[in-house]
Amino acid sequence: MRRAGRGAEAGGAVLAAVLAMAAYCIGNAGHGVYPFGPRGRAVNDDGNQFVPLHAHLWDLVHGAGGGDLFLNWNSGFGVPFLADFFTYLAYPFSWLVLLFPRSTVDLPIFLGALLCIGLAAALMTGLLGRLRPGSPWLRALLGAGYGVCAWAVDDASADPMWIWGLATLPLLCTVMHWALQRRHWVAGCLLVALCWYGNFYTAAMASLCAVLVLLVPILMAGKEPARLRILLRAASMLTVGMALAAPVLLVCRAASRDSQPPPPQVYHRVNPLDFLAQLLPAGRSPHSVPYVAIGMLGLVLLLSLPFLRAVPLRERCAWLGLIAVVAASFAWKPTVLLWHGLALPNGSHYRAAFVLSALMTMAAWSALARRPGPLPLLGGSVLLLVLALITASRPGMHRYTWISLAVVGSGTILALLALHLSRRRRLPTRSVGTALAALVLGGSALSAYAATALRDQLRFYAPHPTMNAQSEAARTAVLAADTWPEGRSDPGPHQFADNDPLLVGGQGGAYYSSYVPAGTARTLRALGLGWYMHGRHLLGPGDEGSRALFGVTSYLADARPTRSGFIQQRTGPAAPLVTVHPADTSPAPGRPATPFALQNLLLKDAVWNVPRPVPVPVHRAGIPVPARTSQGWSVPAAPHETPQPSLALRCPAGSKAYLDAPRFAGRVHVLDTQVLLHGAREETSNGLQPLGTVPDSGSLTIGFNASTEQTLPPAPVGCLSPSTLAHSVSQLRTTSAVTVTAGGHTMSARLSHATSGTAVFAITAVPGWSYSVDGATARPGSSYHGLLAAPLGSGATKVSFSYWPPGLTPGLAITAAALLILIVVSTACLLQRPTAGAATGTDAPRARRRSTADQQSERTRRR
């Protein structure tokens, strides 16, 4: 009997997983999304971050990557990586990339998301049985709806590690159920650790939900001491489990503390009708709203619950009240911040919406376990109709929603009514269950299709061409010219993703992550490189000076294949990755803080000539000219149709002119060409823009067209001398490192002779670096105008740097303490078992005698 029950439980979990995964695949196939069609699925962050990161993981495991889990040599000219790994790649299914060729990395990412959906559906099916016993086959139908909930197919579809959170929620609720039963303390701690290690962001949301679910039976339980013991047990399991995952939490916390701050976010309260419209499946709002739909079956049951008298009033109030409180928490900024770790997310403000989907699924099971009859179903149908009518005019309602209501909704209500009648043997239960399963499959597939089709109508969600023949050709060209660590090979223009160095290879300056170090962003910007997203998306260098400074020996000038099938490759003079500078190199007082001056300082030569511009009056009357201010140059507004205000300057003939206008938004006219810039205060910073080669006359006139008044730096133009740059690089190679070697998270240089001064590495200085001179005791790395530096003292022949992630050491110490606690508790439990078994064996005859006497007493009482 017990085996049969276990078999049914396993069968129900498998059915839920199969239904959820099949619905997700059918929905994607209907829209022709990879791997079922030609449309790529690498949209938004999936293409910009996760495909490149998974490709980098493949490279690391196969020994083809730059760096290791501690450091990423490919991006940002060398940036920390462990926080990226913990946040984006620690979920278990990320390792599927190792089973496939690198060129097909999109496939294992899709399979990972698909398996997370199936696992979440299966785990929810098991959890529902713990909340209230009942048919595993019926529970499977609700589990499948949860696995393909609107949040999973919309918000989380581009973030595979978030879908892992969909599976962690029922796992953590199971742990809380064990705490309620006072069982499996050690196993519960390990499960909590697994959830938090896989993705701590969604695990925090799921943990809060699990505690709320635990409070429902606790508040309905008996004595206070019992409640307190349960709460203490649950708290201890969560605490020890999180302690086991302490390296994840502390490393990511330290990386977040040292990272470039996110763009400022403005919270807009969700419209209640838009919120209610998202209860209906197969819809999508153009506004930022919580996507919470769990399918038509779950919705009909949830709306029927208030009228189902078979469910005790206290239980109905508990579930409906909890759902109402959580839903209200998504409409108030302080609680929105609480769900998201006290930081308003960039993008969707409702990343925790799957929590509400889970609670709705649990409440729906409370109704389905009692098999609602005609009156509750009638009440639920009326509420469903009212919900549709009051939200009919909202933009989140689409034709797919009405199809779901008309076909799946009516069919579900009839099937539930038939299920109620089947208890009286008026209808075959198996046929009714099959019909319900078909409705769940069809409705979930429609929801998955609708979410993809509606989202793809927006230009923002256009798929990125991550893995194709073009990117493979670019990768081949980059790797063919790779000389690391003698120099860097930069993939050049951003053709494929925001993390092209991870996707294509090489050691470029581009990097997109929530953990871009603030020091890296500021230093690269000071040197003339651009950024997006308030510095969380760095751009590679676009001028010869910064390329030479960071040792870029080759880069792709154009990542598009030519007619002959080859990639255009460009090379230029490059300094060694380690250079030696005088110990005291502070810039002279009053020197302008421009990228040109800073590059001259680091290249140890006057590579850049910085002319003094003068305004040029426009011939037409009434057109103002640029004016010098305390902040630089004020350029008046001039629409594109009007004559543009201009600046005139003189540079050496044959030099290359570049514009430093980080915040300028508009058109720049020079030498019969136009350059369109998109600077926007702190959001977008333009890198140095090439203006062309200075003509023989040495004169340049630069015009500006912008819709609003703009500000330029005091010295907005620099002219680079190619001959001076070549001489500077030659001198640096003569006087600096003879050999440079790089490990996973180390770099060392050997000098030709005992040298004093300061060794400067072409890496930005961030916390975690330490250096050693001639094998001496390691010391924290210092900064030389933003670059990593080591004082050489009176003279040294070898200097080396090593990186250790901040937060890792205390994290490992806390994990060791948590493991010790687990070992002690496990040993204590093992030592108690023989004693308990012996006591049971001794007292067994007496217990049997008491049981027989009790049975005889009961029979006598019944007579």
Summary of the structure (lengths in Angstrom):
residues: 863
radius of gyration: 32.2
end to end distance: 31.4
largest distance: 121.0
contacts: 3125
relative contact order: 0.10
helix: 51%
strand: 16%
